[in-house]
Amino acid sequence: MSTIWVVLIALAALVLGLVGGFFIARKTMMNYMKKNPPINEQMLRVMMMQMGQNPSQKKINQMMKAMQKQQDKK
């Protein structure tokens, strides 16, 4: 009888840990994305203008594709 209780408590702790871990990881990731947003076309355009380049839409598209490929490799 006592082994059944031990198993039930272990399963309950496992489920609670998984659910709690999911929500903690989700909140942490949302905070990270809010503080460090991914680079979009507008940010890329501003960075290139700050470097003294006059970016064309073709150049921006090329850089976005290159960055996407780099992320896909990881």
PDB file of N, H, CA, C and O in Angstrom:
ATOM      1  N   MET A   1       0.821  -1.199   0.000  1.00  0.00           N
ATOM      2  CA  MET A   1       0.000   0.000   0.000  1.00  0.00           C
ATOM      3  C   MET A   1       0.863   1.260   0.000  1.00  0.00           C
ATOM      4  O   MET A   1       0.540   2.237  -0.676  1.00  0.00           O
ATOM      5  N   SER A   2       1.954   1.238   0.754  1.00  0.00           N
ATOM      6  H   SER A   2       2.217   0.445   1.303  1.00  0.00           H
ATOM      7  CA  SER A   2       2.788   2.443   0.838  1.00  0.00           C
ATOM      8  C   SER A   2       3.553   2.691  -0.466  1.00  0.00           C
ATOM      9  O   SER A   2       3.859   3.838  -0.789  1.00  0.00           O
ATOM     10  N   THR A   3       3.864   1.626  -1.218  1.00  0.00           N
ATOM     11  H   THR A   3       3.615   0.694  -0.956  1.00  0.00           H
ATOM     12  CA  THR A   3       4.572   1.835  -2.487  1.00  0.00           C
ATOM     13  C   THR A   3       3.671   2.529  -3.504  1.00  0.00           C
ATOM     14  O   THR A   3       4.153   3.283  -4.349  1.00  0.00           O
ATOM     15  N   ILE A   4       2.371   2.279  -3.425  1.00  0.00           N
ATOM     16  H   ILE A   4       1.979   1.666  -2.738  1.00  0.00           H
ATOM     17  CA  ILE A   4       1.435   2.951  -4.325  1.00  0.00           C
ATOM     18  C   ILE A   4       1.451   4.456  -4.054  1.00  0.00           C
ATOM     19  O   ILE A   4       1.437   5.253  -4.992  1.00  0.00           O
ATOM     20  N   TRP A   5       1.482   4.845  -2.792  1.00  0.00           N
ATOM     21  H   TRP A   5       1.494   4.198  -2.030  1.00  0.00           H
ATOM     22  CA  TRP A   5       1.523   6.260  -2.428  1.00  0.00           C
ATOM     23  C   TRP A   5       2.822   6.905  -2.894  1.00  0.00           C
ATOM     24  O   TRP A   5       2.823   8.039  -3.372  1.00  0.00           O
ATOM     25  N   VAL A   6       3.908   6.191  -2.755  1.00  0.00           N
ATOM     26  H   VAL A   6       3.907   5.269  -2.367  1.00  0.00           H
ATOM     27  CA  VAL A   6       5.195   6.732  -3.196  1.00  0.00           C
ATOM     28  C   VAL A   6       5.180   6.972  -4.706  1.00  0.00           C
ATOM     29  O   VAL A   6       5.654   8.006  -5.176  1.00  0.00           O
ATOM     30  N   VAL A   7       4.638   6.022  -5.462  1.00  0.00           N
ATOM     31  H   VAL A   7       4.252   5.182  -5.080  1.00  0.00           H
ATOM     32  CA  VAL A   7       4.564   6.153  -6.906  1.00  0.00           C
ATOM     33  C   VAL A   7       3.640   7.313  -7.284  1.00  0.00           C
ATOM     34  O   VAL A   7       3.978   8.103  -8.165  1.00  0.00           O
ATOM     35  N   LEU A   8       2.497   7.424  -6.641  1.00  0.00           N
ATOM     36  H   LEU A   8       2.223   6.782  -5.925  1.00  0.00           H
ATOM     37  CA  LEU A   8       1.560   8.512  -6.931  1.00  0.00           C
ATOM     38  C   LEU A   8       2.166   9.879  -6.618  1.00  0.00           C
ATOM     39  O   LEU A   8       2.009  10.821  -7.395  1.00  0.00           O
ATOM     40  N   ILE A   9       2.846   9.989  -5.503  1.00  0.00           N
ATOM     41  H   ILE A   9       2.974   9.224  -4.872  1.00  0.00           H
ATOM     42  CA  ILE A   9       3.497  11.254  -5.143  1.00  0.00           C
ATOM     43  C   ILE A   9       4.603  11.588  -6.138  1.00  0.00           C
ATOM     44  O   ILE A   9       4.765  12.746  -6.523  1.00  0.00           O
ATOM     45  N   ALA A  10       5.366  10.575  -6.558  1.00  0.00           N
ATOM     46  H   ALA A  10       5.235   9.634  -6.246  1.00  0.00           H
ATOM     47  CA  ALA A  10       6.437  10.805  -7.535  1.00  0.00           C
ATOM     48  C   ALA A  10       5.848  11.269  -8.867  1.00  0.00           C
ATOM     49  O   ALA A  10       6.372  12.196  -9.486  1.00  0.00           O
ATOM     50  N   LEU A  11       4.768  10.634  -9.310  1.00  0.00           N
ATOM     51  H   LEU A  11       4.343   9.882  -8.808  1.00  0.00           H
ATOM     52  CA  LEU A  11       4.135  11.044 -10.563  1.00  0.00           C
ATOM     53  C   LEU A  11       3.554  12.455 -10.466  1.00  0.00           C
ATOM     54  O   LEU A  11       3.670  13.242 -11.405  1.00  0.00           O
ATOM     55  N   ALA A  12       2.933  12.772  -9.338  1.00  0.00           N
ATOM     56  H   ALA A  12       2.839  12.133  -8.574  1.00  0.00           H
ATOM     57  CA  ALA A  12       2.371  14.114  -9.148  1.00  0.00           C
ATOM     58  C   ALA A  12       3.490  15.162  -9.168  1.00  0.00           C
ATOM     59  O   ALA A  12       3.344  16.222  -9.776  1.00  0.00           O
ATOM     60  N   ALA A  13       4.601  14.858  -8.501  1.00  0.00           N
ATOM     61  H   ALA A  13       4.720  13.997  -8.006  1.00  0.00           H
ATOM     62  CA  ALA A  13       5.733  15.791  -8.479  1.00  0.00           C
ATOM     63  C   ALA A  13       6.308  15.971  -9.886  1.00  0.00           C
ATOM     64  O   ALA A  13       6.689  17.078 -10.266  1.00  0.00           O
ATOM     65  N   LEU A  14       6.370  14.886 -10.652  1.00  0.00           N
ATOM     66  H   LEU A  14       6.061  13.987 -10.342  1.00  0.00           H
ATOM     67  CA  LEU A  14       6.878  14.958 -12.019  1.00  0.00           C
ATOM     68  C   LEU A  14       5.979  15.834 -12.889  1.00  0.00           C
ATOM     69  O   LEU A  14       6.463  16.692 -13.628  1.00  0.00           O
ATOM     70  N   VAL A  15       4.680  15.615 -12.798  1.00  0.00           N
ATOM     71  H   VAL A  15       4.286  14.919 -12.197  1.00  0.00           H
ATOM     72  CA  VAL A  15       3.740  16.410 -13.596  1.00  0.00           C
ATOM     73  C   VAL A  15       3.799  17.877 -13.202  1.00  0.00           C
ATOM     74  O   VAL A  15       3.839  18.752 -14.066  1.00  0.00           O
ATOM     75  N   LEU A  16       3.803  18.149 -11.899  1.00  0.00           N
ATOM     76  H   LEU A  16       3.770  17.438 -11.197  1.00  0.00           H
ATOM     77  CA  LEU A  16       3.886  19.543 -11.437  1.00  0.00           C
ATOM     78  C   LEU A  16       5.192  20.198 -11.886  1.00  0.00           C
ATOM     79  O   LEU A  16       5.202  21.369 -12.265  1.00  0.00           O
ATOM     80  N   GLY A  17       6.280  19.453 -11.844  1.00  0.00           N
ATOM     81  H   GLY A  17       6.273  18.502 -11.537  1.00  0.00           H
ATOM     82  CA  GLY A  17       7.569  19.982 -12.286  1.00  0.00           C
ATOM     83  C   GLY A  17       7.582  20.291 -13.773  1.00  0.00           C
ATOM     84  O   GLY A  17       8.115  21.318 -14.194  1.00  0.00           O
ATOM     85  N   LEU A  18       6.991  19.398 -14.575  1.00  0.00           N
ATOM     86  H   LEU A  18       6.557  18.564 -14.233  1.00  0.00           H
ATOM     87  CA  LEU A  18       6.937  19.640 -16.019  1.00  0.00           C
ATOM     88  C   LEU A  18       6.073  20.850 -16.351  1.00  0.00           C
ATOM     89  O   LEU A  18       6.463  21.689 -17.162  1.00  0.00           O
ATOM     90  N   VAL A  19       4.913  20.942 -15.735  1.00  0.00           N
ATOM     91  H   VAL A  19       4.595  20.259 -15.076  1.00  0.00           H
ATOM     92  CA  VAL A  19       4.015  22.072 -15.997  1.00  0.00           C
ATOM     93  C   VAL A  19       4.657  23.381 -15.525  1.00  0.00           C
ATOM     94  O   VAL A  19       4.655  24.379 -16.247  1.00  0.00           O
ATOM     95  N   GLY A  20       5.200  23.364 -14.318  1.00  0.00           N
ATOM     96  H   GLY A  20       5.202  22.553 -13.732  1.00  0.00           H
ATOM     97  CA  GLY A  20       5.854  24.563 -13.786  1.00  0.00           C
ATOM     98  C   GLY A  20       7.046  24.972 -14.631  1.00  0.00           C
ATOM     99  O   GLY A  20       7.237  26.158 -14.899  1.00  0.00           O
ATOM    100  N   GLY A  21       7.850  24.008 -15.054  1.00  0.00           N
ATOM    101  H   GLY A  21       7.695  23.044 -14.836  1.00  0.00           H
ATOM    102  CA  GLY A  21       9.012  24.292 -15.890  1.00  0.00           C
ATOM    103  C   GLY A  21       8.630  24.880 -17.230  1.00  0.00           C
ATOM    104  O   GLY A  21       9.308  25.771 -17.740  1.00  0.00           O
ATOM    105  N   PHE A  22       7.544  24.382 -17.804  1.00  0.00           N
ATOM    106  H   PHE A  22       6.993  23.658 -17.390  1.00  0.00           H
ATOM    107  CA  PHE A  22       7.081  24.907 -19.084  1.00  0.00           C
ATOM    108  C   PHE A  22       6.718  26.382 -18.964  1.00  0.00           C
ATOM    109  O   PHE A  22       7.137  27.201 -19.782  1.00  0.00           O
ATOM    110  N   PHE A  23       5.929  26.717 -17.930  1.00  0.00           N
ATOM    111  H   PHE A  23       5.588  26.051 -17.266  1.00  0.00           H
ATOM    112  CA  PHE A  23       5.488  28.104 -17.797  1.00  0.00           C
ATOM    113  C   PHE A  23       6.638  29.039 -17.417  1.00  0.00           C
ATOM    114  O   PHE A  23       6.672  30.186 -17.865  1.00  0.00           O
ATOM    115  N   ILE A  24       7.560  28.574 -16.613  1.00  0.00           N
ATOM    116  H   ILE A  24       7.532  27.643 -16.250  1.00  0.00           H
ATOM    117  CA  ILE A  24       8.723  29.400 -16.258  1.00  0.00           C
ATOM    118  C   ILE A  24       9.588  29.642 -17.507  1.00  0.00           C
ATOM    119  O   ILE A  24      10.031  30.765 -17.748  1.00  0.00           O
ATOM    120  N   ALA A  25       9.825  28.583 -18.298  1.00  0.00           N
ATOM    121  H   ALA A  25       9.465  27.671 -18.102  1.00  0.00           H
ATOM    122  CA  ALA A  25      10.628  28.738 -19.521  1.00  0.00           C
ATOM    123  C   ALA A  25       9.926  29.659 -20.511  1.00  0.00           C
ATOM    124  O   ALA A  25      10.575  30.471 -21.170  1.00  0.00           O
ATOM    125  N   ARG A  26       8.617  29.540 -20.620  1.00  0.00           N
ATOM    126  H   ARG A  26       8.090  28.881 -20.084  1.00  0.00           H
ATOM    127  CA  ARG A  26       7.847  30.390 -21.535  1.00  0.00           C
ATOM    128  C   ARG A  26       7.955  31.861 -21.136  1.00  0.00           C
ATOM    129  O   ARG A  26       8.186  32.721 -21.986  1.00  0.00           O
ATOM    130  N   LYS A  27       7.791  32.148 -19.856  1.00  0.00           N
ATOM    131  H   LYS A  27       7.603  31.449 -19.165  1.00  0.00           H
ATOM    132  CA  LYS A  27       7.879  33.528 -19.366  1.00  0.00           C
ATOM    133  C   LYS A  27       9.286  34.080 -19.573  1.00  0.00           C
ATOM    134  O   LYS A  27       9.453  35.227 -19.989  1.00  0.00           O
ATOM    135  N   THR A  28      10.289  33.268 -19.285  1.00  0.00           N
ATOM    136  H   THR A  28      10.153  32.337 -18.948  1.00  0.00           H
ATOM    137  CA  THR A  28      11.676  33.697 -19.470  1.00  0.00           C
ATOM    138  C   THR A  28      11.954  34.021 -20.940  1.00  0.00           C
ATOM    139  O   THR A  28      12.600  35.024 -21.244  1.00  0.00           O
ATOM    140  N   MET A  29      11.468  33.176 -21.845  1.00  0.00           N
ATOM    141  H   MET A  29      10.944  32.361 -21.598  1.00  0.00           H
ATOM    142  CA  MET A  29      11.696  33.408 -23.271  1.00  0.00           C
ATOM    143  C   MET A  29      10.956  34.655 -23.749  1.00  0.00           C
ATOM    144  O   MET A  29      11.491  35.410 -24.561  1.00  0.00           O
ATOM    145  N   MET A  30       9.764  34.880 -23.274  1.00  0.00           N
ATOM    146  H   MET A  30       9.329  34.267 -22.614  1.00  0.00           H
ATOM    147  CA  MET A  30       9.023  36.084 -23.664  1.00  0.00           C
ATOM    148  C   MET A  30       9.743  37.342 -23.185  1.00  0.00           C
ATOM    149  O   MET A  30       9.818  38.327 -23.919  1.00  0.00           O
ATOM    150  N   ASN A  31      10.269  37.319 -21.969  1.00  0.00           N
ATOM    151  H   ASN A  31      10.207  36.519 -21.373  1.00  0.00           H
ATOM    152  CA  ASN A  31      11.021  38.475 -21.461  1.00  0.00           C
ATOM    153  C   ASN A  31      12.282  38.701 -22.284  1.00  0.00           C
ATOM    154  O   ASN A  31      12.634  39.844 -22.575  1.00  0.00           O
ATOM    155  N   TYR A  32      12.969  37.622 -22.663  1.00  0.00           N
ATOM    156  H   TYR A  32      12.684  36.693 -22.426  1.00  0.00           H
ATOM    157  CA  TYR A  32      14.182  37.742 -23.460  1.00  0.00           C
ATOM    158  C   TYR A  32      13.868  38.362 -24.830  1.00  0.00           C
ATOM    159  O   TYR A  32      14.584  39.249 -25.296  1.00  0.00           O
ATOM    160  N   MET A  33      12.797  37.888 -25.464  1.00  0.00           N
ATOM    161  H   MET A  33      12.215  37.168 -25.086  1.00  0.00           H
ATOM    162  CA  MET A  33      12.442  38.413 -26.777  1.00  0.00           C
ATOM    163  C   MET A  33      11.993  39.872 -26.698  1.00  0.00           C
ATOM    164  O   MET A  33      12.180  40.633 -27.648  1.00  0.00           O
ATOM    165  N   LYS A  34      11.407  40.259 -25.579  1.00  0.00           N
ATOM    166  H   LYS A  34      11.255  39.641 -24.808  1.00  0.00           H
ATOM    167  CA  LYS A  34      10.996  41.643 -25.415  1.00  0.00           C
ATOM    168  C   LYS A  34      12.225  42.549 -25.268  1.00  0.00           C
ATOM    169  O   LYS A  34      12.256  43.649 -25.820  1.00  0.00           O
ATOM    170  N   LYS A  35      13.232  42.086 -24.524  1.00  0.00           N
ATOM    171  H   LYS A  35      13.206  41.192 -24.076  1.00  0.00           H
ATOM    172  CA  LYS A  35      14.443  42.883 -24.314  1.00  0.00           C
ATOM    173  C   LYS A  35      15.369  42.847 -25.524  1.00  0.00           C
ATOM    174  O   LYS A  35      16.054  43.832 -25.800  1.00  0.00           O
ATOM    175  N   ASN A  36      15.404  41.733 -26.251  1.00  0.00           N
ATOM    176  H   ASN A  36      14.847  40.933 -26.027  1.00  0.00           H
ATOM    177  CA  ASN A  36      16.304  41.551 -27.389  1.00  0.00           C
ATOM    178  C   ASN A  36      15.511  41.107 -28.614  1.00  0.00           C
ATOM    179  O   ASN A  36      15.544  39.930 -28.976  1.00  0.00           O
ATOM    180  N   PRO A  37      14.801  42.029 -29.254  1.00  0.00           N
ATOM    181  CA  PRO A  37      13.999  41.618 -30.417  1.00  0.00           C
ATOM    182  C   PRO A  37      14.894  41.194 -31.573  1.00  0.00           C
ATOM    183  O   PRO A  37      16.005  41.703 -31.723  1.00  0.00           O
ATOM    184  N   PRO A  38      14.411  40.264 -32.389  1.00  0.00           N
ATOM    185  CA  PRO A  38      15.202  39.861 -33.560  1.00  0.00           C
ATOM    186  C   PRO A  38      15.315  41.021 -34.548  1.00  0.00           C
ATOM    187  O   PRO A  38      14.462  41.908 -34.581  1.00  0.00           O
ATOM    188  N   ILE A  39      16.368  41.003 -35.343  1.00  0.00           N
ATOM    189  H   ILE A  39      17.062  40.283 -35.316  1.00  0.00           H
ATOM    190  CA  ILE A  39      16.609  42.091 -36.293  1.00  0.00           C
ATOM    191  C   ILE A  39      15.600  41.986 -37.440  1.00  0.00           C
ATOM    192  O   ILE A  39      15.420  40.917 -38.025  1.00  0.00           O
ATOM    193  N   ASN A  40      14.954  43.093 -37.749  1.00  0.00           N
ATOM    194  H   ASN A  40      15.100  43.961 -37.274  1.00  0.00           H
ATOM    195  CA  ASN A  40      14.021  43.127 -38.879  1.00  0.00           C
ATOM    196  C   ASN A  40      14.588  44.045 -39.953  1.00  0.00           C
ATOM    197  O   ASN A  40      15.676  44.599 -39.794  1.00  0.00           O
ATOM    198  N   GLU A  41      13.851  44.205 -41.043  1.00  0.00           N
ATOM    199  H   GLU A  41      12.968  43.756 -41.172  1.00  0.00           H
ATOM    200  CA  GLU A  41      14.347  45.001 -42.168  1.00  0.00           C
ATOM    201  C   GLU A  41      14.588  46.459 -41.790  1.00  0.00           C
ATOM    202  O   GLU A  41      15.558  47.067 -42.243  1.00  0.00           O
ATOM    203  N   GLN A  42      13.715  47.016 -40.970  1.00  0.00           N
ATOM    204  H   GLN A  42      12.927  46.522 -40.602  1.00  0.00           H
ATOM    205  CA  GLN A  42      13.866  48.420 -40.582  1.00  0.00           C
ATOM    206  C   GLN A  42      15.149  48.632 -39.772  1.00  0.00           C
ATOM    207  O   GLN A  42      15.870  49.605 -39.994  1.00  0.00           O
ATOM    208  N   MET A  43      15.432  47.725 -38.837  1.00  0.00           N
ATOM    209  H   MET A  43      14.846  46.935 -38.657  1.00  0.00           H
ATOM    210  CA  MET A  43      16.665  47.837 -38.046  1.00  0.00           C
ATOM    211  C   MET A  43      17.894  47.705 -38.944  1.00  0.00           C
ATOM    212  O   MET A  43      18.875  48.430 -38.780  1.00  0.00           O
ATOM    213  N   LEU A  44      17.828  46.779 -39.883  1.00  0.00           N
ATOM    214  H   LEU A  44      17.031  46.190 -40.016  1.00  0.00           H
ATOM    215  CA  LEU A  44      18.941  46.578 -40.805  1.00  0.00           C
ATOM    216  C   LEU A  44      19.167  47.823 -41.659  1.00  0.00           C
ATOM    217  O   LEU A  44      20.310  48.212 -41.898  1.00  0.00           O
ATOM    218  N   ARG A  45      18.089  48.446 -42.118  1.00  0.00           N
ATOM    219  H   ARG A  45      17.160  48.129 -41.924  1.00  0.00           H
ATOM    220  CA  ARG A  45      18.192  49.668 -42.921  1.00  0.00           C
ATOM    221  C   ARG A  45      18.852  50.788 -42.111  1.00  0.00           C
ATOM    222  O   ARG A  45      19.714  51.498 -42.628  1.00  0.00           O
ATOM    223  N   VAL A  46      18.456  50.947 -40.860  1.00  0.00           N
ATOM    224  H   VAL A  46      17.755  50.370 -40.440  1.00  0.00           H
ATOM    225  CA  VAL A  46      19.030  51.992 -40.002  1.00  0.00           C
ATOM    226  C   VAL A  46      20.508  51.724 -39.754  1.00  0.00           C
ATOM    227  O   VAL A  46      21.318  52.650 -39.788  1.00  0.00           O
ATOM    228  N   MET A  47      20.872  50.452 -39.502  1.00  0.00           N
ATOM    229  H   MET A  47      20.214  49.699 -39.475  1.00  0.00           H
ATOM    230  CA  MET A  47      22.281  50.127 -39.264  1.00  0.00           C
ATOM    231  C   MET A  47      23.131  50.447 -40.487  1.00  0.00           C
ATOM    232  O   MET A  47      24.227  50.995 -40.364  1.00  0.00           O
ATOM    233  N   MET A  48      22.623  50.103 -41.668  1.00  0.00           N
ATOM    234  H   MET A  48      21.733  49.658 -41.768  1.00  0.00           H
ATOM    235  CA  MET A  48      23.389  50.379 -42.887  1.00  0.00           C
ATOM    236  C   MET A  48      23.524  51.878 -43.128  1.00  0.00           C
ATOM    237  O   MET A  48      24.576  52.340 -43.571  1.00  0.00           O
ATOM    238  N   MET A  49      22.473  52.642 -42.841  1.00  0.00           N
ATOM    239  H   MET A  49      21.619  52.267 -42.481  1.00  0.00           H
ATOM    240  CA  MET A  49      22.555  54.093 -43.010  1.00  0.00           C
ATOM    241  C   MET A  49      23.549  54.705 -42.025  1.00  0.00           C
ATOM    242  O   MET A  49      24.244  55.665 -42.358  1.00  0.00           O
ATOM    243  N   GLN A  50      23.619  54.150 -40.812  1.00  0.00           N
ATOM    244  H   GLN A  50      23.054  53.370 -40.541  1.00  0.00           H
ATOM    245  CA  GLN A  50      24.583  54.650 -39.827  1.00  0.00           C
ATOM    246  C   GLN A  50      26.013  54.359 -40.263  1.00  0.00           C
ATOM    247  O   GLN A  50      26.937  55.092 -39.913  1.00  0.00           O
ATOM    248  N   MET A  51      26.192  53.276 -41.036  1.00  0.00           N
ATOM    249  H   MET A  51      25.442  52.680 -41.321  1.00  0.00           H
ATOM    250  CA  MET A  51      27.529  52.940 -41.538  1.00  0.00           C
ATOM    251  C   MET A  51      27.871  53.722 -42.795  1.00  0.00           C
ATOM    252  O   MET A  51      28.951  53.543 -43.358  1.00  0.00           O
ATOM    253  N   GLY A  52      26.965  54.590 -43.245  1.00  0.00           N
ATOM    254  H   GLY A  52      26.087  54.735 -42.788  1.00  0.00           H
ATOM    255  CA  GLY A  52      27.248  55.426 -44.396  1.00  0.00           C
ATOM    256  C   GLY A  52      26.836  54.813 -45.718  1.00  0.00           C
ATOM    257  O   GLY A  52      27.214  55.318 -46.774  1.00  0.00           O
ATOM    258  N   GLN A  53      26.067  53.732 -45.683  1.00  0.00           N
ATOM    259  H   GLN A  53      25.760  53.321 -44.824  1.00  0.00           H
ATOM    260  CA  GLN A  53      25.605  53.107 -46.919  1.00  0.00           C
ATOM    261  C   GLN A  53      24.172  53.525 -47.198  1.00  0.00           C
ATOM    262  O   GLN A  53      23.393  53.769 -46.277  1.00  0.00           O
ATOM    263  N   ASN A  54      23.834  53.606 -48.470  1.00  0.00           N
ATOM    264  H   ASN A  54      24.467  53.409 -49.219  1.00  0.00           H
ATOM    265  CA  ASN A  54      22.464  53.887 -48.860  1.00  0.00           C
ATOM    266  C   ASN A  54      21.846  52.562 -49.319  1.00  0.00           C
ATOM    267  O   ASN A  54      22.015  52.181 -50.478  1.00  0.00           O
ATOM    268  N   PRO A  55      21.138  51.858 -48.439  1.00  0.00           N
ATOM    269  CA  PRO A  55      20.717  50.492 -48.744  1.00  0.00           C
ATOM    270  C   PRO A  55      19.553  50.446 -49.741  1.00  0.00           C
ATOM    271  O   PRO A  55      18.592  51.208 -49.639  1.00  0.00           O
ATOM    272  N   SER A  56      19.670  49.540 -50.695  1.00  0.00           N
ATOM    273  H   SER A  56      20.451  48.921 -50.779  1.00  0.00           H
ATOM    274  CA  SER A  56      18.558  49.279 -51.596  1.00  0.00           C
ATOM    275  C   SER A  56      17.759  48.110 -51.030  1.00  0.00           C
ATOM    276  O   SER A  56      18.250  47.372 -50.175  1.00  0.00           O
ATOM    277  N   GLN A  57      16.543  47.944 -51.503  1.00  0.00           N
ATOM    278  H   GLN A  57      16.145  48.543 -52.197  1.00  0.00           H
ATOM    279  CA  GLN A  57      15.704  46.848 -51.008  1.00  0.00           C
ATOM    280  C   GLN A  57      16.330  45.506 -51.365  1.00  0.00           C
ATOM    281  O   GLN A  57      16.215  44.549 -50.598  1.00  0.00           O
ATOM    282  N   LYS A  58      16.986  45.422 -52.509  1.00  0.00           N
ATOM    283  H   LYS A  58      17.079  46.200 -53.132  1.00  0.00           H
ATOM    284  CA  LYS A  58      17.650  44.182 -52.927  1.00  0.00           C
ATOM    285  C   LYS A  58      18.759  43.811 -51.952  1.00  0.00           C
ATOM    286  O   LYS A  58      18.880  42.651 -51.558  1.00  0.00           O
ATOM    287  N   LYS A  59      19.566  44.788 -51.562  1.00  0.00           N
ATOM    288  H   LYS A  59      19.468  45.731 -51.882  1.00  0.00           H
ATOM    289  CA  LYS A  59      20.661  44.544 -50.622  1.00  0.00           C
ATOM    290  C   LYS A  59      20.117  44.107 -49.262  1.00  0.00           C
ATOM    291  O   LYS A  59      20.670  43.204 -48.634  1.00  0.00           O
ATOM    292  N   ILE A  60      19.047  44.736 -48.811  1.00  0.00           N
ATOM    293  H   ILE A  60      18.598  45.470 -49.321  1.00  0.00           H
ATOM    294  CA  ILE A  60      18.452  44.379 -47.523  1.00  0.00           C
ATOM    295  C   ILE A  60      17.910  42.948 -47.577  1.00  0.00           C
ATOM    296  O   ILE A  60      18.084  42.172 -46.638  1.00  0.00           O
ATOM    297  N   ASN A  61      17.246  42.609 -48.696  1.00  0.00           N
ATOM    298  H   ASN A  61      17.105  43.240 -49.459  1.00  0.00           H
ATOM    299  CA  ASN A  61      16.720  41.245 -48.830  1.00  0.00           C
ATOM    300  C   ASN A  61      17.845  40.215 -48.818  1.00  0.00           C
ATOM    301  O   ASN A  61      17.699  39.148 -48.223  1.00  0.00           O
ATOM    302  N   GLN A  62      18.971  40.527 -49.475  1.00  0.00           N
ATOM    303  H   GLN A  62      19.089  41.394 -49.958  1.00  0.00           H
ATOM    304  CA  GLN A  62      20.113  39.618 -49.489  1.00  0.00           C
ATOM    305  C   GLN A  62      20.649  39.408 -48.081  1.00  0.00           C
ATOM    306  O   GLN A  62      20.946  38.281 -47.683  1.00  0.00           O
ATOM    307  N   MET A  63      20.773  40.496 -47.329  1.00  0.00           N
ATOM    308  H   MET A  63      20.532  41.411 -47.651  1.00  0.00           H
ATOM    309  CA  MET A  63      21.308  40.383 -45.973  1.00  0.00           C
ATOM    310  C   MET A  63      20.348  39.626 -45.054  1.00  0.00           C
ATOM    311  O   MET A  63      20.791  38.850 -44.207  1.00  0.00           O
ATOM    312  N   MET A  64      19.041  39.843 -45.213  1.00  0.00           N
ATOM    313  H   MET A  64      18.682  40.474 -45.901  1.00  0.00           H
ATOM    314  CA  MET A  64      18.067  39.123 -44.399  1.00  0.00           C
ATOM    315  C   MET A  64      18.121  37.618 -44.692  1.00  0.00           C
ATOM    316  O   MET A  64      18.038  36.800 -43.776  1.00  0.00           O
ATOM    317  N   LYS A  65      18.262  37.256 -45.986  1.00  0.00           N
ATOM    318  H   LYS A  65      18.329  37.921 -46.730  1.00  0.00           H
ATOM    319  CA  LYS A  65      18.377  35.842 -46.348  1.00  0.00           C
ATOM    320  C   LYS A  65      19.647  35.232 -45.785  1.00  0.00           C
ATOM    321  O   LYS A  65      19.641  34.096 -45.311  1.00  0.00           O
ATOM    322  N   ALA A  66      20.740  35.988 -45.837  1.00  0.00           N
ATOM    323  H   ALA A  66      20.746  36.911 -46.222  1.00  0.00           H
ATOM    324  CA  ALA A  66      22.009  35.480 -45.305  1.00  0.00           C
ATOM    325  C   ALA A  66      21.906  35.272 -43.791  1.00  0.00           C
ATOM    326  O   ALA A  66      22.405  34.279 -43.261  1.00  0.00           O
ATOM    327  N   MET A  67      21.265  36.198 -43.111  1.00  0.00           N
ATOM    328  H   MET A  67      20.859  37.004 -43.542  1.00  0.00           H
ATOM    329  CA  MET A  67      21.109  36.058 -41.657  1.00  0.00           C
ATOM    330  C   MET A  67      20.197  34.877 -41.330  1.00  0.00           C
ATOM    331  O   MET A  67      20.435  34.159 -40.359  1.00  0.00           O
ATOM    332  N   GLN A  68      19.161  34.676 -42.134  1.00  0.00           N
ATOM    333  H   GLN A  68      18.968  35.259 -42.923  1.00  0.00           H
ATOM    334  CA  GLN A  68      18.252  33.549 -41.916  1.00  0.00           C
ATOM    335  C   GLN A  68      18.979  32.219 -42.122  1.00  0.00           C
ATOM    336  O   GLN A  68      18.775  31.275 -41.359  1.00  0.00           O
ATOM    337  N   LYS A  69      19.819  32.148 -43.142  1.00  0.00           N
ATOM    338  H   LYS A  69      19.984  32.915 -43.761  1.00  0.00           H
ATOM    339  CA  LYS A  69      20.602  30.930 -43.383  1.00  0.00           C
ATOM    340  C   LYS A  69      21.540  30.655 -42.208  1.00  0.00           C
ATOM    341  O   LYS A  69      21.701  29.509 -41.787  1.00  0.00           O
ATOM    342  N   GLN A  70      22.150  31.704 -41.690  1.00  0.00           N
ATOM    343  H   GLN A  70      22.019  32.635 -42.032  1.00  0.00           H
ATOM    344  CA  GLN A  70      23.071  31.557 -40.561  1.00  0.00           C
ATOM    345  C   GLN A  70      22.323  31.035 -39.330  1.00  0.00           C
ATOM    346  O   GLN A  70      22.842  30.188 -38.603  1.00  0.00           O
ATOM    347  N   GLN A  71      21.116  31.531 -39.097  1.00  0.00           N
ATOM    348  H   GLN A  71      20.693  32.219 -39.688  1.00  0.00           H
ATOM    349  CA  GLN A  71      20.330  31.055 -37.968  1.00  0.00           C
ATOM    350  C   GLN A  71      19.893  29.611 -38.160  1.00  0.00           C
ATOM    351  O   GLN A  71      19.853  28.843 -37.199  1.00  0.00           O
ATOM    352  N   ASP A  72      19.565  29.234 -39.398  1.00  0.00           N
ATOM    353  H   ASP A  72      19.598  29.858 -40.178  1.00  0.00           H
ATOM    354  CA  ASP A  72      19.123  27.863 -39.670  1.00  0.00           C
ATOM    355  C   ASP A  72      20.240  26.863 -39.448  1.00  0.00           C
ATOM    356  O   ASP A  72      19.978  25.715 -39.090  1.00  0.00           O
ATOM    357  N   LYS A  73      21.498  27.282 -39.657  1.00  0.00           N
ATOM    358  H   LYS A  73      21.712  28.215 -39.948  1.00  0.00           H
ATOM    359  CA  LYS A  73      22.645  26.383 -39.426  1.00  0.00           C
ATOM    360  C   LYS A  73      22.769  26.022 -37.952  1.00  0.00           C
ATOM    361  O   LYS A  73      23.178  24.911 -37.615  1.00  0.00           O
ATOM    362  N   LYS A  74      22.418  26.950 -37.079  1.00  0.00           N
ATOM    363  H   LYS A  74      22.085  27.852 -37.353  1.00  0.00           H
ATOM    364  CA  LYS A  74      22.543  26.695 -35.638  1.00  0.00           C
ATOM    365  C   LYS A  74      21.440  25.836 -35.215  1.00  0.00           C
ATOM    366  O   LYS A  74      21.342  25.490 -34.037  1.00  0.00           O
TER     367      LYS A  74
END
